[in-house]
Amino acid sequence: MEKIRMKTPLVEMDGDEMTRILWKMIKDELITPFIDLKSEYYDLGLKYRDETNDQVTIDAAEATKKYGVAVKCATITPNAARVEEYGLKKMWKSPNGTIRAILDGTVFRTPIIVKGIEPVVKCWKKPITIARHAYGDVYRNVEMRIPGPGKVELVYTPADGSGEQRVTVHDFEGAGVVQGTHNLDDSITSFARSCFEYALARKEDLWFASKDTISKTYDHRFKDIFQEMYDSEYAEKFKAAGITYFYTLIDDAVARIMKSEGGFIWACKNYDGDVMSDMLSSAFGSLAMMTSVLVSPHGYYEYEAAHGTVQRHYYKYLKGEETSTNSVATIFAWSGALRKRGELDSIPELCDFADKLEQATIDTIESGKMTGDLVRITTLKNVKKLNSEEFIQAIHMELERKLYEV
């Protein structure tokens, strides 16, 4: 079979630790044997980010704006322990946060439904998609350690030189900490529009939740922008599509979701979406069983795994010990990026390949061949635990059958 040819490169962002090992396995077994891959490669591994003073992350984001589609491996966001472990120059910011700020989009995360992997919440019958705002909040914050008594203020100085505004944050009587976060009307508006458009495309209800009763200016601004846009642009479209938009407080949303059957999109602010997407992915089966795509209103798409770098497995790998690491989310990141590249470049063969790669992955699991995390939770009988490489090789065999069947 001749390899599928690509017209335009996609941006490839390599990552860290065990997911970096899986990344190469996936390319070698599931991508390059079948596709004449065109990609512009960026090494977002922590060591190289440190060497380039994180310029490589910015370059990768700018390349995504140029080519329109990217696929990203999981990366380390360093804490103090990581700075010491890797001998870093500084505690670099989250590469995901940097990329999302440059691309200005919304992250949509949806569980991958597989027979035999039942949701922990028994009433969930359909996937729940998390729509996570991809800008601001604690991911673009500034922080300060307060050494002793004193006053901290928020100060706004208008560019036109008009009256300065001041608000006291706190009068400290002793040591403490302070944090400043921000957001932009333009970014919130892009977030809202992406959510409404995605809901229409999926024909699913849209929920949005924040804490406007407590955050009467910051969170309320989100609520107002969503409502104004819905009333002026989307109310009639939603009615025609037979779907609804629903706003509630974040704590009420959590309570409602635990008793719902799923099948809707839940829009969350940046931090809420970060936390809730991990909760949902785990409750639906596994952190490695969730798709994730950043959709920018400017026409950029970045596909990634929703989980971290699987540090514990990586240390086992370095010792030469066998690992059984779930690569499904990373495989679906590749399939999602290849499908979108095929859609944008009018290459139906590439879209068909992405569909078959995903189905081969699901069929492999449903046939009883899976990684250790799924073995522990599956309701299937007579399953076989495969190591990291064996699982990807099993998918390769199933993919070949689907591609070459007459």
Secondary structure by P-SEA (a helix, b strand, c coil): ccccccccccbbbbbccaaaaaaaaaaacccccccccccccccccaaaaaaacaaaaaaaaaaaaaccbbbbcccccccaaaaaaaccccccccaaaaaaaaabbbbbbbbbcccccccccccccbbbbbbccccccccbbbbbbbccbbbbbbbbbbccccbbbbbbcccccccbbbbbbbccaaaaaaaaaaaaaaaaaacbbbbbbccccccccaaaaaaaaaaaaaacccaaaaaaaccbbbbbcaaaaaaaaaaccccbbbbbcaaaaaaaaaaaaaaacccccbbbbbbbccbbbbbbbccccaaaaaaaaaacccccccaaaaaaaaaaaaaaaaaaaccaaaaaaaaaaaaaaaaaaaaccccccccccccccbbbbbcaaaaaaaaaaaaaaaaccc
